[in-house]
C-alpha cells in the first residue's frame, strides 16, 4: 500500500468534515450568517432576513441557516459562509439583499459558486 502524504490527509479530512457536518442532520447545504457586532452594524440582519425569505420562497427543506460571531474581517461585513455537501465552504463578503438572492439562486440552489462576491474558497485549518 502506498504511503499517504500530508496533502492526501488534508483532502480526506476536508471531505469527511464537510460530509459529516451536513449529512449528520440530513441537510444538503448550510448557510452561516456572521453576526458579530460589526456584521450587524453593516447589515447582517437584512442579510439573514433575505436568506430566510429565499429559503421560504423556494420551499426548500434541505438548507439550514446558522449564525456565528465576527469572522475577523470587519471591513468586509456583512458576510456569509455557504457549505454544500462534499464541496469546500465559500465565504462571501460585502453583501446586500440583491447579492444574497443571486448567491442563493446560483450557488445554494444551482451549485455554482458566485466568484465575484467570494472572499475565500475553503476554510481555515490548523495542522
LINSUL-V311759 format. One record per residue. N is the residue number from 1. NEAR is the number of other C-alpha atoms within 10 Angstrom. D_FIRST is the distance of its C-alpha to the first C-alpha in whole Angstrom. Layout:
N;NEAR;D_FIRST
N;NEAR;D_FIRST
This chain:
1;3;0
2;4;4
3;6;7
4;8;9
5;9;13
6;10;16
7;9;17
8;10;14
9;11;15
10;13;19
11;12;18
12;11;17
13;12;20
14;18;22
15;15;21
16;13;21
17;15;24
18;19;26
19;19;26
20;14;26
21;15;29
22;20;31
23;14;30
24;9;31
25;10;35
26;14;34
27;16;35
28;18;34
29;23;35
30;20;36
31;23;39
32;19;40
33;27;43
34;27;43
35;25;47
36;19;48
37;12;51
38;20;50
39;27;49
40;19;52
41;13;54
42;21;53
43;18;53
44;25;50
45;16;52
46;16;53
47;26;49
48;25;48
49;12;51
50;19;50
51;22;47
52;16;48
53;13;51
54;16;48
55;19;46
56;11;49
57;9;51
58;12;48
59;9;48
60;11;44
61;12;42
62;13;39
63;18;39
64;18;40
65;16;42
66;13;41
67;15;43
68;13;42
69;14;44
70;18;44
71;19;41
72;12;42
73;12;44
74;17;47
75;11;48
76;16;46
77;25;47
78;29;47
79;30;44
80;30;41
81;25;38
82;23;36
83;25;33
84;21;32
85;19;29
86;17;26
87;16;27
88;17;28
89;21;31
90;23;34
91;22;37
92;26;40
93;23;43
94;18;47
95;21;48
96;17;51
97;16;51
98;11;51
99;18;48
100;22;46
101;17;48
102;14;46
103;24;43
104;23;43
105;17;44
106;14;41
107;18;38
108;22;39
109;17;40
110;10;39
111;13;35
112;12;36
113;19;36
114;17;40
115;13;39
116;9;42
117;18;43
118;18;39
119;15;39
120;15;35
121;16;32
122;13;29
123;11;30
124;6;30
125;7;27
126;3;27
127;4;24
